[in-house]
Amino acid sequence: MDDDDKRWYYCLKHHQVEQGQVCPARDRLGPYPTKEAAEHALETVEERNKEWDDQDRWPGEPADSTWE
């Protein structure tokens, strides 16, 4: 078992946690270091999206950029 097979993913198609690259990359979130982290993948995505929405600019974008 190589390192990729030990990582955890959340499958968007099957709505379940899988160990290893079972489903195609387009259908999964991850990798996550633990099964528990993968179980909370959708919550993590929601939290990160909210953080980004609340920012004035994208991470790494110059401070003088505007969204217009």
Distance bins in CASP14 RR format, pairs under 12 A and 6 or more apart:
PFRMAT RR
TARGET T0000
AUTHOR 0000-0000-0000
RMODE 2
METHOD distances of the structure
MODEL  1
1 7 0 0 0 0 0 1 0 0 0 0 0
1 19 0 0 0 0 1 0 0 0 0 0 0
1 20 0 0 0 0 1 0 0 0 0 0 0
1 21 0 0 0 0 0 1 0 0 0 0 0
2 20 0 0 0 0 1 0 0 0 0 0 0
2 21 0 0 0 0 0 1 0 0 0 0 0
3 19 0 0 0 0 0 1 0 0 0 0 0
3 20 0 0 0 0 1 0 0 0 0 0 0
3 21 0 0 0 0 0 1 0 0 0 0 0
3 31 0 0 0 0 1 0 0 0 0 0 0
3 33 0 0 0 0 0 1 0 0 0 0 0
4 19 0 0 0 0 0 1 0 0 0 0 0
4 20 1 0 0 1 0 0 0 0 0 0 0
4 21 1 0 1 0 0 0 0 0 0 0 0
4 22 0 0 0 0 0 1 0 0 0 0 0
4 25 0 0 0 0 0 1 0 0 0 0 0
4 30 0 0 0 0 0 1 0 0 0 0 0
4 31 1 0 0 1 0 0 0 0 0 0 0
5 18 0 0 0 0 0 1 0 0 0 0 0
5 19 1 0 0 1 0 0 0 0 0 0 0
5 20 1 0 1 0 0 0 0 0 0 0 0
5 21 1 0 0 1 0 0 0 0 0 0 0
5 22 0 0 0 0 1 0 0 0 0 0 0
5 31 0 0 0 0 0 1 0 0 0 0 0
6 19 1 0 0 1 0 0 0 0 0 0 0
6 20 1 0 0 1 0 0 0 0 0 0 0
6 21 0 0 0 0 0 1 0 0 0 0 0
6 31 0 0 0 0 1 0 0 0 0 0 0
6 32 0 0 0 0 0 1 0 0 0 0 0
6 33 0 0 0 0 1 0 0 0 0 0 0
6 34 0 0 0 0 0 1 0 0 0 0 0
6 35 0 0 0 0 0 1 0 0 0 0 0
7 17 0 0 0 0 0 1 0 0 0 0 0
7 18 0 0 0 0 1 0 0 0 0 0 0
7 19 1 0 0 1 0 0 0 0 0 0 0
7 20 1 0 1 0 0 0 0 0 0 0 0
7 21 0 0 0 0 1 0 0 0 0 0 0
7 22 0 0 0 0 0 1 0 0 0 0 0
7 28 0 0 0 0 0 1 0 0 0 0 0
7 29 0 0 0 0 0 1 0 0 0 0 0
7 30 1 0 0 1 0 0 0 0 0 0 0
7 31 1 1 0 0 0 0 0 0 0 0 0
7 32 1 0 0 1 0 0 0 0 0 0 0
7 33 1 0 0 1 0 0 0 0 0 0 0
7 34 0 0 0 0 1 0 0 0 0 0 0
7 35 0 0 0 0 0 1 0 0 0 0 0
7 37 0 0 0 0 0 1 0 0 0 0 0
7 38 0 0 0 0 1 0 0 0 0 0 0
8 16 0 0 0 0 0 1 0 0 0 0 0
8 17 1 0 0 1 0 0 0 0 0 0 0
8 18 1 0 0 1 0 0 0 0 0 0 0
8 19 1 0 1 0 0 0 0 0 0 0 0
8 20 1 0 0 1 0 0 0 0 0 0 0
8 21 0 0 0 0 0 1 0 0 0 0 0
8 22 0 0 0 0 0 1 0 0 0 0 0
8 28 0 0 0 0 1 0 0 0 0 0 0
8 29 0 0 0 0 1 0 0 0 0 0 0
8 30 1 0 0 1 0 0 0 0 0 0 0
8 31 1 0 0 1 0 0 0 0 0 0 0
8 32 1 0 1 0 0 0 0 0 0 0 0
8 33 1 0 0 1 0 0 0 0 0 0 0
8 34 1 0 0 1 0 0 0 0 0 0 0
8 35 1 0 1 0 0 0 0 0 0 0 0
8 36 0 0 0 0 1 0 0 0 0 0 0
8 37 1 0 0 1 0 0 0 0 0 0 0
8 38 1 1 0 0 0 0 0 0 0 0 0
8 39 0 0 0 0 1 0 0 0 0 0 0
8 40 0 0 0 0 0 1 0 0 0 0 0
8 41 0 0 0 0 1 0 0 0 0 0 0
9 16 0 0 0 0 1 0 0 0 0 0 0
9 17 1 0 0 1 0 0 0 0 0 0 0
9 18 1 0 1 0 0 0 0 0 0 0 0
9 19 1 0 0 1 0 0 0 0 0 0 0
9 20 1 0 0 1 0 0 0 0 0 0 0
9 21 1 0 0 1 0 0 0 0 0 0 0
9 22 1 0 0 1 0 0 0 0 0 0 0
9 23 1 0 0 1 0 0 0 0 0 0 0
9 24 0 0 0 0 0 1 0 0 0 0 0
9 25 0 0 0 0 1 0 0 0 0 0 0
9 26 0 0 0 0 0 1 0 0 0 0 0
9 27 0 0 0 0 1 0 0 0 0 0 0
9 28 1 0 1 0 0 0 0 0 0 0 0
9 29 1 0 0 1 0 0 0 0 0 0 0
9 30 1 0 1 0 0 0 0 0 0 0 0
9 31 1 0 1 0 0 0 0 0 0 0 0
9 32 1 0 0 1 0 0 0 0 0 0 0
9 33 0 0 0 0 0 1 0 0 0 0 0
9 34 0 0 0 0 0 1 0 0 0 0 0
9 35 0 0 0 0 0 1 0 0 0 0 0
9 37 0 0 0 0 0 1 0 0 0 0 0
9 38 1 0 0 1 0 0 0 0 0 0 0
9 39 0 0 0 0 0 1 0 0 0 0 0
9 41 0 0 0 0 1 0 0 0 0 0 0
10 16 1 0 0 1 0 0 0 0 0 0 0
10 17 1 0 1 0 0 0 0 0 0 0 0
10 18 1 0 0 1 0 0 0 0 0 0 0
10 19 0 0 0 0 0 1 0 0 0 0 0
10 20 0 0 0 0 0 1 0 0 0 0 0
10 22 0 0 0 0 0 1 0 0 0 0 0
10 23 0 0 0 0 1 0 0 0 0 0 0
10 27 0 0 0 0 1 0 0 0 0 0 0
10 28 1 0 0 1 0 0 0 0 0 0 0
10 29 1 0 1 0 0 0 0 0 0 0 0
10 30 1 0 0 1 0 0 0 0 0 0 0
10 31 0 0 0 0 1 0 0 0 0 0 0
10 32 1 0 0 1 0 0 0 0 0 0 0
10 34 0 0 0 0 0 1 0 0 0 0 0
10 35 0 0 0 0 0 1 0 0 0 0 0
10 36 0 0 0 0 0 1 0 0 0 0 0
10 37 0 0 0 0 1 0 0 0 0 0 0
10 38 1 0 1 0 0 0 0 0 0 0 0
10 39 1 0 0 1 0 0 0 0 0 0 0
10 40 0 0 0 0 1 0 0 0 0 0 0
10 41 1 1 0 0 0 0 0 0 0 0 0
10 42 1 0 0 1 0 0 0 0 0 0 0
10 43 0 0 0 0 0 1 0 0 0 0 0
10 44 0 0 0 0 1 0 0 0 0 0 0
10 45 0 0 0 0 1 0 0 0 0 0 0
11 17 1 0 0 1 0 0 0 0 0 0 0
11 18 1 0 1 0 0 0 0 0 0 0 0
11 19 0 0 0 0 0 1 0 0 0 0 0
11 20 0 0 0 0 0 1 0 0 0 0 0
11 21 0 0 0 0 0 1 0 0 0 0 0
11 22 1 0 0 1 0 0 0 0 0 0 0
11 23 1 0 1 0 0 0 0 0 0 0 0
11 24 0 0 0 0 1 0 0 0 0 0 0
11 25 0 0 0 0 0 1 0 0 0 0 0
11 26 0 0 0 0 0 1 0 0 0 0 0
11 27 1 0 1 0 0 0 0 0 0 0 0
11 28 1 0 1 0 0 0 0 0 0 0 0
11 29 0 0 0 0 1 0 0 0 0 0 0
11 30 0 0 0 0 0 1 0 0 0 0 0
11 38 0 0 0 0 1 0 0 0 0 0 0
11 39 0 0 0 0 0 1 0 0 0 0 0
11 41 0 0 0 0 1 0 0 0 0 0 0
11 42 0 0 0 0 0 1 0 0 0 0 0
12 18 0 0 0 0 0 1 0 0 0 0 0
12 23 0 0 0 0 1 0 0 0 0 0 0
12 24 0 0 0 0 0 1 0 0 0 0 0
12 25 0 0 0 0 0 1 0 0 0 0 0
12 26 0 0 0 0 1 0 0 0 0 0 0
12 27 1 0 1 0 0 0 0 0 0 0 0
12 28 1 0 0 1 0 0 0 0 0 0 0
12 29 1 0 0 1 0 0 0 0 0 0 0
12 30 0 0 0 0 0 1 0 0 0 0 0
12 38 0 0 0 0 0 1 0 0 0 0 0
12 41 0 0 0 0 1 0 0 0 0 0 0
12 42 0 0 0 0 1 0 0 0 0 0 0
12 45 0 0 0 0 0 1 0 0 0 0 0
13 22 0 0 0 0 0 1 0 0 0 0 0
13 23 1 0 0 1 0 0 0 0 0 0 0
13 24 0 0 0 0 1 0 0 0 0 0 0
13 25 0 0 0 0 0 1 0 0 0 0 0
13 26 0 0 0 0 1 0 0 0 0 0 0
13 27 1 0 1 0 0 0 0 0 0 0 0
13 28 0 0 0 0 1 0 0 0 0 0 0
13 29 0 0 0 0 0 1 0 0 0 0 0
14 22 0 0 0 0 1 0 0 0 0 0 0
14 23 1 0 0 1 0 0 0 0 0 0 0
14 24 0 0 0 0 0 1 0 0 0 0 0
14 27 1 0 0 1 0 0 0 0 0 0 0
14 28 0 0 0 0 1 0 0 0 0 0 0
15 23 0 0 0 0 0 1 0 0 0 0 0
15 27 0 0 0 0 0 1 0 0 0 0 0
15 28 0 0 0 0 0 1 0 0 0 0 0
15 29 0 0 0 0 0 1 0 0 0 0 0
15 38 0 0 0 0 0 1 0 0 0 0 0
15 39 0 0 0 0 0 1 0 0 0 0 0
15 41 0 0 0 0 0 1 0 0 0 0 0
15 42 0 0 0 0 1 0 0 0 0 0 0
16 22 0 0 0 0 1 0 0 0 0 0 0
16 23 0 0 0 0 1 0 0 0 0 0 0
16 27 0 0 0 0 0 1 0 0 0 0 0
16 28 0 0 0 0 0 1 0 0 0 0 0
16 29 0 0 0 0 0 1 0 0 0 0 0
16 35 0 0 0 0 0 1 0 0 0 0 0
16 38 0 0 0 0 1 0 0 0 0 0 0
16 39 0 0 0 0 1 0 0 0 0 0 0
16 41 0 0 0 0 0 1 0 0 0 0 0
16 42 0 0 0 0 0 1 0 0 0 0 0
17 23 0 0 0 0 0 1 0 0 0 0 0
17 28 0 0 0 0 1 0 0 0 0 0 0
17 29 0 0 0 0 1 0 0 0 0 0 0
17 30 0 0 0 0 0 1 0 0 0 0 0
17 31 0 0 0 0 0 1 0 0 0 0 0
17 32 0 0 0 0 1 0 0 0 0 0 0
17 34 0 0 0 0 1 0 0 0 0 0 0
17 35 1 0 1 0 0 0 0 0 0 0 0
17 36 0 0 0 0 1 0 0 0 0 0 0
17 37 0 0 0 0 1 0 0 0 0 0 0
17 38 1 0 1 0 0 0 0 0 0 0 0
17 39 1 0 1 0 0 0 0 0 0 0 0
17 40 0 0 0 0 1 0 0 0 0 0 0
17 41 1 0 0 1 0 0 0 0 0 0 0
17 42 0 0 0 0 0 1 0 0 0 0 0
18 24 0 0 0 0 0 1 0 0 0 0 0
18 27 0 0 0 0 1 0 0 0 0 0 0
18 28 1 0 0 1 0 0 0 0 0 0 0
18 29 0 0 0 0 0 1 0 0 0 0 0
18 30 0 0 0 0 0 1 0 0 0 0 0
18 31 0 0 0 0 0 1 0 0 0 0 0
18 32 0 0 0 0 0 1 0 0 0 0 0
18 35 0 0 0 0 1 0 0 0 0 0 0
18 38 1 0 0 1 0 0 0 0 0 0 0
18 39 0 0 0 0 0 1 0 0 0 0 0
18 41 0 0 0 0 0 1 0 0 0 0 0
19 28 0 0 0 0 0 1 0 0 0 0 0
19 30 0 0 0 0 0 1 0 0 0 0 0
19 31 0 0 0 0 1 0 0 0 0 0 0
19 32 0 0 0 0 0 1 0 0 0 0 0
19 33 0 0 0 0 0 1 0 0 0 0 0
19 34 0 0 0 0 0 1 0 0 0 0 0
19 35 1 0 0 1 0 0 0 0 0 0 0
19 38 0 0 0 0 1 0 0 0 0 0 0
19 39 0 0 0 0 0 1 0 0 0 0 0
20 28 0 0 0 0 1 0 0 0 0 0 0
20 30 0 0 0 0 0 1 0 0 0 0 0
20 31 1 0 0 1 0 0 0 0 0 0 0
20 32 0 0 0 0 0 1 0 0 0 0 0
20 35 0 0 0 0 0 1 0 0 0 0 0
20 38 0 0 0 0 0 1 0 0 0 0 0
21 27 0 0 0 0 0 1 0 0 0 0 0
21 28 1 0 0 1 0 0 0 0 0 0 0
21 30 0 0 0 0 1 0 0 0 0 0 0
21 31 0 0 0 0 1 0 0 0 0 0 0
22 28 1 0 0 1 0 0 0 0 0 0 0
22 31 0 0 0 0 0 1 0 0 0 0 0
22 38 0 0 0 0 0 1 0 0 0 0 0
23 29 0 0 0 0 0 1 0 0 0 0 0
23 30 0 0 0 0 0 1 0 0 0 0 0
25 31 0 0 0 0 0 1 0 0 0 0 0
28 38 0 0 0 0 1 0 0 0 0 0 0
28 41 0 0 0 0 1 0 0 0 0 0 0
29 37 0 0 0 0 0 1 0 0 0 0 0
29 38 1 0 0 1 0 0 0 0 0 0 0
29 39 0 0 0 0 0 1 0 0 0 0 0
29 40 0 0 0 0 0 1 0 0 0 0 0
29 41 1 0 1 0 0 0 0 0 0 0 0
29 42 1 0 0 1 0 0 0 0 0 0 0
29 43 0 0 0 0 0 1 0 0 0 0 0
29 44 0 0 0 0 1 0 0 0 0 0 0
29 45 1 0 0 1 0 0 0 0 0 0 0
29 46 0 0 0 0 0 1 0 0 0 0 0
29 48 0 0 0 0 0 1 0 0 0 0 0
30 37 0 0 0 0 1 0 0 0 0 0 0
30 38 1 0 0 1 0 0 0 0 0 0 0
30 39 0 0 0 0 0 1 0 0 0 0 0
30 40 0 0 0 0 0 1 0 0 0 0 0
30 41 1 0 0 1 0 0 0 0 0 0 0
30 42 0 0 0 0 0 1 0 0 0 0 0
30 44 0 0 0 0 1 0 0 0 0 0 0
30 45 0 0 0 0 0 1 0 0 0 0 0
31 37 0 0 0 0 1 0 0 0 0 0 0
31 38 0 0 0 0 1 0 0 0 0 0 0
31 41 0 0 0 0 0 1 0 0 0 0 0
32 38 1 0 1 0 0 0 0 0 0 0 0
32 39 0 0 0 0 1 0 0 0 0 0 0
32 40 0 0 0 0 1 0 0 0 0 0 0
32 41 1 0 0 1 0 0 0 0 0 0 0
32 42 0 0 0 0 0 1 0 0 0 0 0
32 43 0 0 0 0 0 1 0 0 0 0 0
32 44 0 0 0 0 1 0 0 0 0 0 0
32 45 0 0 0 0 0 1 0 0 0 0 0
34 40 0 0 0 0 1 0 0 0 0 0 0
34 41 0 0 0 0 0 1 0 0 0 0 0
35 41 0 0 0 0 0 1 0 0 0 0 0
36 43 0 0 0 0 0 1 0 0 0 0 0
36 44 0 0 0 0 0 1 0 0 0 0 0
37 43 0 0 0 0 0 1 0 0 0 0 0
37 44 1 0 0 1 0 0 0 0 0 0 0
38 44 0 0 0 0 1 0 0 0 0 0 0
38 45 0 0 0 0 0 1 0 0 0 0 0
40 46 0 0 0 0 1 0 0 0 0 0 0
40 47 0 0 0 0 1 0 0 0 0 0 0
40 48 0 0 0 0 0 1 0 0 0 0 0
41 47 0 0 0 0 0 1 0 0 0 0 0
41 48 0 0 0 0 0 1 0 0 0 0 0
42 48 0 0 0 0 0 1 0 0 0 0 0
42 49 0 0 0 0 0 1 0 0 0 0 0
43 49 0 0 0 0 0 1 0 0 0 0 0
43 50 0 0 0 0 0 1 0 0 0 0 0
44 50 0 0 0 0 0 1 0 0 0 0 0
44 51 0 0 0 0 0 1 0 0 0 0 0
45 51 0 0 0 0 0 1 0 0 0 0 0
45 52 0 0 0 0 0 1 0 0 0 0 0
46 52 0 0 0 0 0 1 0 0 0 0 0
46 53 0 0 0 0 0 1 0 0 0 0 0
47 53 0 0 0 0 0 1 0 0 0 0 0
47 54 0 0 0 0 0 1 0 0 0 0 0
48 54 0 0 0 0 0 1 0 0 0 0 0
48 55 0 0 0 0 0 1 0 0 0 0 0
48 59 0 0 0 0 0 1 0 0 0 0 0
49 55 0 0 0 0 0 1 0 0 0 0 0
51 58 0 0 0 0 0 1 0 0 0 0 0
51 59 0 0 0 0 1 0 0 0 0 0 0
52 58 1 0 0 1 0 0 0 0 0 0 0
52 59 1 0 0 1 0 0 0 0 0 0 0
52 60 0 0 0 0 0 1 0 0 0 0 0
52 61 0 0 0 0 0 1 0 0 0 0 0
53 67 0 0 0 0 0 1 0 0 0 0 0
55 61 0 0 0 0 1 0 0 0 0 0 0
55 63 0 0 0 0 0 1 0 0 0 0 0
55 65 0 0 0 0 0 1 0 0 0 0 0
55 67 0 0 0 0 0 1 0 0 0 0 0
56 62 0 0 0 0 0 1 0 0 0 0 0
56 63 0 0 0 0 1 0 0 0 0 0 0
56 64 0 0 0 0 0 1 0 0 0 0 0
56 65 0 0 0 0 1 0 0 0 0 0 0
56 66 0 0 0 0 1 0 0 0 0 0 0
56 67 0 0 0 0 1 0 0 0 0 0 0
57 63 1 0 0 1 0 0 0 0 0 0 0
57 64 0 0 0 0 1 0 0 0 0 0 0
57 65 1 0 1 0 0 0 0 0 0 0 0
57 66 0 0 0 0 1 0 0 0 0 0 0
57 67 1 0 0 1 0 0 0 0 0 0 0
57 68 0 0 0 0 0 1 0 0 0 0 0
58 65 0 0 0 0 1 0 0 0 0 0 0
58 66 0 0 0 0 0 1 0 0 0 0 0
58 67 0 0 0 0 1 0 0 0 0 0 0
59 65 0 0 0 0 0 1 0 0 0 0 0
61 67 0 0 0 0 1 0 0 0 0 0 0
END
